[in-house]
Amino acid sequence: MEGNITLEETEDPPGTGLVISDQPELPLSVAPKLPKSILAKSPTKPFYADLSISQASNILFNGKWRKGKLSAIDLGQGEFTIGLRAQQFRQQFYPDLTDDQWNDWHWQLRNRIMDLAHLERLIHLSPDEREAIQRHRSTMPVSITPYYASLIDPENPLQPLRRAVVMVKNEYVISPDESIDPLSEDEDSPVPGLVHRYPDRALFLTTGSCAVHCRYCTRSRLVGNTKAEHRFNIENWEKALTYLENHHEVRDVILSGGDPLTLGNSRLEWLLRRLRRIPHLEIIRIGTKIPVVLPQRINGSLLTLLKQFHPLWMSIHFTHPDELTPETAEACNRLADAGIPLGSQTVLLKGINDNVETCKRLFQGLMKIRVKPYYLYQCDPVQGTGHFRTSVEKGLEIIAGLRGHTSGYAVPNFVIDAPGGGGKIPLLPEYVIGRDSDDLLLRNYAGKIYRYPDPGGKVGQKKSI
């Protein structure tokens, strides 16, 4: 199937005069027809046995199977790895596709799985999944890159990555405490596409496009909505830039969306260059899931572009350790080698990552690929996401199970983005037990109680023994 390409992926801002070879201005390629007689079958070995970073030796590089990690010389050649699972998937469903085509991020975007017929040929849909997709009429339809589809278990509807991207009927169950805009972003938008909530930071919604649609998305009202004002619009970009130019208190801007890395290089460079002209903007951050769902995008031309605009930071959306593939590891290492500090943002999701062991594997794995676990979010009360939300107690339990039991760098901040526009509020397990005279009583990671001399202190007074 050929995914529809919106202007967000094909047009550049007027008058840029930029010519960049990586621009998605190529004619649309025809996706190989899926063999109707072949249904996806579970591999004979455990489904994710080949996705562990420790087994990243099973890679296809430059047309040849390689053993061991890639060297700096390999990465400098600009080629991409192809993990074993992706290679098996490609041979089954895209047998005539070349390595270059598979590793072309334009091809991946143009051939996203976006309808029931295509998805049914790749995985065995449950009745619940099939009915949910058939009923869908609003924003955020199914959208999965072929690469990310290769990571989905074709047989198990409860597999974490599958649950995160394939809709079910629970999406149509709306509770009274849910909202299409639970964080009240639209109320804090002085101009279309810009959210100014914190004193010195602003959120720039550059696009409504994502490579993959996560079913718990906070901005599901915008993503995949071709009629929304956050669809690429140079006039709105200009309004946002003018606002930033006139508000000298803003020193940090976060590019988000949608996903800003779905923009072509010319657009992205145009925007970054305009932002860098604003003297009081010290920091530019990019929020993205592209290294996870479309790692082929992290190519030489993009890295050359990004390196021009330091200090540039990147927050990457990770969900589960099964996303830590050789391809994603390479993408993150390329970004880090380009001098971009990397942090992760993970949404706590029921039945997907809501236990200590899964989070520990994810966060420790992220450290191996030079990504600092930054935020663990309580799932926002977006309409139709009740089946994803855990109790707040579950998040505190996970942080308590990490703190002291793994590297401090591998422990993210657990936060609730307060409904109604209250911003991010951090939560910690209770480590202050109370006071005993001038001593503060503290509980460590192992549950033992310790005293700290704190004469005249007030912390813990309400819990004094």
C-alpha positions in Angstrom: 0.0 0.0 0.0 1.1 3.5 -0.7 0.7 5.9 2.2 -0.6 9.3 1.3 2.1 12.0 1.5 0.9 15.4 2.8 2.6 18.7 2.1 4.4 18.3 5.4 6.7 15.8 3.8 7.2 17.2 0.3 7.2 21.0 0.2 9.8 23.5 1.5 9.3 27.0 2.9 9.0 29.5 0.0 12.1 31.4 -0.9 14.6 29.2 0.9 16.7 28.5 -2.2 18.1 25.5 -0.5 19.0 22.4 -2.4 19.6 19.4 -0.2 20.0 16.0 -1.7 18.1 14.4 1.2 14.9 16.2 0.5 11.9 14.0 -0.1 11.2 15.4 -3.5 11.5 12.1 -5.3 8.6 10.7 -7.2 6.5 8.3 -5.1 7.8 4.8 -5.3 5.4 1.9 -5.7 5.3 -0.3 -2.6 6.0 -4.0 -3.5 2.8 -6.0 -3.5 2.4 -8.1 -0.4 2.1 -11.8 -1.2 -1.5 -12.6 -0.5 -0.8 -16.3 0.0 1.7 -15.6 2.8 0.6 -14.8 6.3 3.0 -13.7 9.0 4.2 -16.6 11.1 5.8 -16.5 14.5 9.5 -17.2 14.2 10.6 -20.6 15.5 12.9 -19.0 18.1 11.6 -16.5 20.8 10.3 -13.5 18.9 12.7 -11.0 20.5 15.8 -13.1 20.9 17.5 -11.2 18.1 16.6 -7.7 19.3 18.8 -7.6 22.4 21.7 -5.1 22.2 23.8 -7.9 23.6 23.1 -9.8 20.4 23.6 -7.0 18.0 26.1 -9.0 16.1 23.2 -10.4 13.9 23.2 -7.5 11.5 23.2 -6.9 7.8 25.7 -4.2 6.9 26.4 -3.0 3.4 24.9 -6.1 2.0 26.9 -8.5 4.2 26.2 -10.2 7.5 28.6 -8.9 10.1 29.7 -10.2 13.5 30.5 -7.8 16.4 29.8 -4.2 16.8 30.2 -1.7 14.0 33.4 0.3 14.1 33.7 4.1 13.7 34.9 3.4 10.1 31.8 1.5 9.3 29.5 4.3 10.7 31.5 6.9 8.8 30.6 5.1 5.5 27.0 6.4 6.0 25.6 2.9 5.6 22.9 1.4 8.0 22.6 -1.8 9.8 19.6 -4.1 9.3 18.7 -6.2 12.3 17.9 -9.8 11.9 14.2 -9.4 12.7 13.9 -6.6 10.1 15.7 -8.7 7.6 13.4 -11.7 8.1 10.4 -9.4 7.9 11.6 -7.8 4.7 12.4 -11.1 3.0 8.9 -12.3 3.8 6.8 -9.3 2.8 9.1 -7.2 0.6 11.3 -9.8 -1.1 12.2 -7.6 -4.1 13.2 -4.6 -2.0 16.9 -3.7 -2.0 18.9 -2.7 1.1 19.0 0.8 -0.2 15.3 1.1 -0.6 14.6 -0.4 2.9 17.1 2.1 4.4 15.6 5.0 2.6 13.6 7.0 5.1 11.5 8.5 2.3 10.5 5.0 1.3 9.6 4.1 4.8 7.4 7.1 5.2 5.7 6.6 1.9 4.9 3.0 2.6 3.5 3.3 6.1 0.9 0.7 7.0 -2.2 2.9 7.2 -5.2 0.7 6.4 -6.9 -2.5 7.5 -6.1 -4.5 4.4 -2.4 -3.9 4.6 -2.2 -4.5 8.3 -4.0 -7.8 8.0 -1.4 -9.1 5.6 1.3 -8.4 8.2 -0.2 -9.6 11.4 -3.1 -11.8 12.5 -5.6 -9.2 13.8 -7.8 -10.1 16.8 -11.5 -9.4 16.3 -11.1 -6.5 18.8 -8.4 -4.9 16.7 -10.2 -5.4 13.4 -13.4 -3.9 14.6 -11.7 -0.9 16.2 -9.9 -0.1 12.9 -13.1 -0.6 10.9 -14.9 1.9 13.2 -12.3 4.6 13.0 -13.4 7.8 11.4 -11.6 10.6 13.3 -8.0 11.8 13.7 -4.9 9.6 14.3 -5.6 6.6 12.1 -3.2 3.6 12.2 0.2 4.5 10.9 3.2 2.2 11.2 6.5 2.3 9.3 7.5 -1.0 7.7 10.6 -1.0 10.0 8.5 -0.7 13.2 6.1 -3.2 11.8 9.0 -5.7 11.7 9.2 -5.5 15.5 5.5 -6.4 16.0 4.6 -9.9 17.1 2.2 -11.1 14.3 0.5 -13.5 16.6 0.2 -11.9 20.0 -2.2 -8.9 20.4 -0.9 -8.4 23.9 2.7 -7.9 22.8 3.8 -4.5 24.2 4.8 -2.8 20.9 1.7 -4.1 19.2 -0.6 -2.7 21.9 1.1 0.7 21.6 0.4 1.2 17.9 -2.6 -1.0 16.9 -6.0 0.3 18.0 -8.5 -1.6 20.1 -12.2 -0.9 20.9 -11.2 0.5 24.3 -10.2 3.7 22.4 -13.9 4.4 22.0 -14.6 4.2 25.8 -14.5 7.8 27.0 -14.6 8.6 30.8 -15.8 11.9 32.3 -12.3 12.8 33.5 -10.8 12.6 30.0 -10.3 15.4 27.5 -9.1 15.9 24.0 -6.7 18.5 25.3 -6.1 17.5 29.0 -3.1 19.7 29.4 -4.9 22.8 28.1 -2.2 23.5 25.5 -4.6 25.4 23.3 -5.4 27.8 26.1 -1.7 28.5 26.6 -1.2 29.2 22.8 -0.7 32.9 22.1 -0.4 32.1 18.4 -1.2 28.9 16.5 1.3 26.2 17.1 3.2 27.8 20.0 2.6 26.9 23.7 4.0 29.3 26.2 3.4 28.0 29.7 6.6 28.2 31.6 8.4 31.5 32.2 11.5 30.9 30.1 10.5 28.1 27.7 8.1 27.6 24.8 6.8 24.6 22.9 6.8 25.0 19.1 4.4 22.5 17.4 6.0 22.4 14.0 3.9 19.8 12.4 0.9 17.4 12.9 2.7 14.4 11.2 4.3 11.5 12.9 5.9 8.4 11.3 4.1 6.1 13.7 0.9 6.9 15.6 1.1 5.9 19.3 -2.4 5.0 20.5 -2.0 7.0 23.8 -0.8 10.2 22.2 -1.4 13.4 24.2 -2.0 15.3 20.9 -4.2 12.8 19.2 -6.5 15.8 18.4 -3.8 17.0 16.0 -1.8 14.1 14.8 -2.9 12.8 11.4 -5.5 15.6 11.2 -5.1 17.1 7.7 -7.6 19.9 8.7 -5.8 21.0 11.9 -4.0 24.3 12.1 -0.9 22.5 13.2 -0.5 20.9 9.8 2.6 22.6 8.2 1.8 26.2 7.5 4.5 28.7 6.8 2.2 31.6 7.9 1.8 30.0 11.4 5.5 29.4 11.6 6.1 33.1 10.9 3.6 34.0 13.7 5.4 31.8 16.2 8.8 33.1 15.2 7.6 36.7 15.6 6.2 35.9 19.0 9.6 34.4 20.1 11.5 37.3 18.7 9.3 39.7 20.8 9.5 37.7 24.1 13.0 38.0 25.4 12.2 36.0 28.5 12.1 32.8 26.3 15.6 31.3 26.3 14.6 27.7 25.5 12.4 26.4 22.7 11.3 22.8 22.2 10.4 21.7 18.7 7.7 19.1 18.8 4.5 18.2 17.0 3.8 15.7 15.6 7.4 14.9 15.0 9.7 17.6 13.7 12.1 15.0 12.1 9.4 14.0 9.7 10.0 17.4 8.1 12.4 17.4 5.1 15.9 18.8 5.6 15.2 22.1 3.8 12.3 22.9 6.0 14.1 21.8 9.2 17.2 23.9 8.3 15.1 26.9 7.4 13.4 26.8 10.8 16.5 26.1 12.8 18.3 28.9 11.1 15.5 31.4 11.8 15.5 30.3 15.5 19.3 30.7 15.8 18.9 34.4 14.6 17.0 35.1 17.8 19.8 36.3 20.2 18.0 35.4 23.5 17.2 31.8 22.4 20.0 29.9 24.2 18.8 26.3 23.8 16.9 24.4 21.1 15.5 21.0 21.9 13.9 18.5 19.5 11.3 16.1 20.8 11.1 13.0 18.6 10.4 9.3 18.3 12.1 9.0 14.9 15.3 7.2 16.1 12.9 4.5 17.5 10.4 4.2 14.7 12.4 5.4 11.7 16.1 5.2 12.5 16.9 5.4 8.8 16.2 9.1 9.0 19.3 9.7 11.1 21.6 9.8 8.1 24.7 11.8 7.2 22.8 14.8 5.7 20.6 15.2 8.7 23.6 15.0 11.1 25.5 17.6 9.0 22.5 19.8 9.2 21.9 19.5 13.0 25.6 20.0 13.9 25.3 23.6 12.6 22.9 24.6 15.4 24.5 23.7 18.7 23.7 23.8 21.5 21.0 21.4 20.3 19.4 18.8 22.6 17.1 15.9 21.8 14.4 14.1 23.8 13.6 10.7 22.4 10.3 8.9 23.1 11.0 5.3 24.1 8.3 2.9 25.3 9.8 -0.6 25.8 13.2 -2.4 25.8 12.1 -4.3 22.6 12.7 -1.0 20.8 16.4 -1.2 21.5 17.3 -2.7 18.2 20.7 -2.5 16.4 19.1 0.1 14.1 18.0 2.3 16.9 21.3 1.9 18.8 23.2 3.0 15.7 20.9 6.0 15.2 21.4 7.2 18.8 25.1 6.7 18.6 25.3 8.7 15.4 23.4 11.6 17.2 25.6 11.4 20.2 28.7 11.4 18.0 27.3 14.6 16.4 27.5 16.3 19.8 23.8 16.2 20.6 23.0 15.3 24.2 20.2 12.7 24.3 17.5 12.2 26.9 14.5 9.8 26.9 10.9 10.3 27.7 8.8 7.3 28.5 5.0 7.2 29.2 4.0 4.7 31.9 1.5 2.3 30.2 -0.6 -0.5 31.7 0.4 -3.9 30.4 3.3 -2.5 28.4 6.0 -1.2 30.7 4.3 -1.0 34.1 6.8 -3.1 36.1 10.2 -2.6 37.6 12.0 -5.3 35.5 10.8 -3.9 32.2 11.7 -0.3 33.1 15.1 -1.4 34.4 15.9 -3.2 31.1 14.8 -0.2 29.1 16.7 2.4 31.2 19.8 0.4 31.5 19.7 -0.4 27.7 19.3 3.3 27.0 22.5 4.1 28.9 24.3 1.6 26.7 23.4 3.7 23.6 24.2 7.0 25.3 20.7 8.1 26.1 20.0 9.5 29.6 16.6 8.4 31.0 15.0 11.7 31.7 11.2 11.5 32.3 8.8 8.7 33.2 5.4 10.2 32.6 2.1 9.3 34.2 -0.2 8.7 31.2 -2.2 11.9 30.4 -6.0 11.5 30.7 -6.6 11.9 26.9 -9.9 10.7 25.6 -9.9 6.9 25.0 -6.7 6.1 26.9 -8.2 4.7 30.1 -7.0 1.2 29.2 -3.4 2.5 29.2 -3.4 4.4 32.5 -1.9 2.9 35.7 -2.4 4.2 39.2 0.1 6.8 40.3 1.2 4.4 43.0 2.5 2.1 40.3 4.8 4.8 39.0 6.2 5.5 42.6 6.6 1.7 43.0 8.8 1.6 39.9 10.9 4.5 40.9 11.4 2.9 44.4 12.4 -0.3 42.6 15.0 1.5 40.6 16.5 3.9 43.0 19.5 2.3 44.7 19.1 -0.9 42.6 20.6 0.5 39.5 22.8 3.4 38.4 21.5 6.8 39.4 21.8 7.9 35.8 19.3 5.2 34.8 16.6 6.6 37.1 14.3 9.1 35.4 12.1 11.7 37.0 8.6 10.5 37.5 6.2 13.3 36.7 2.5 14.1 36.2 1.8 16.7 33.6 -1.0 18.3 35.6 -4.4 18.5 33.8 -5.6 22.0 33.1 -2.1 23.4 32.3 -0.4 23.0 35.7 2.8 21.8 34.1 5.1 18.9 35.1 5.0 18.0 38.8 7.7 15.5 40.0 6.8 12.8 42.4 9.1 10.7 44.6 8.6 7.7 46.9 8.5 8.7 50.6 12.0 8.7 51.9 11.5 11.1 54.8 10.1 9.1 57.8 9.9 11.9 60.3 12.0 13.5 63.0 13.3 12.5 66.4 14.3 15.7 68.2 17.1 17.2 66.1 17.5 14.1 63.9 15.9 13.7 60.5 14.7 10.1 60.0 15.3 8.7 56.5 14.6 5.4 54.7 17.1 4.2 52.2 16.5 2.1 49.1 16.7 -1.1 51.1 14.1 0.0 53.6 16.5 0.6 56.5 16.1 3.7 58.7 18.9 6.2 59.2 19.4 9.4 61.2 20.8 12.6 59.9 21.7 15.4 62.3 19.5 18.4 61.5 19.3 20.7 64.5 16.6 23.3 64.1 15.3 21.7 60.9 11.7 21.6 60.0 11.6 18.9 57.4 9.6 15.9 58.7 8.1 17.8 61.6 4.5 16.7 60.8 5.8 13.1 60.9 7.7 13.4 64.2 7.7 10.3 66.5 
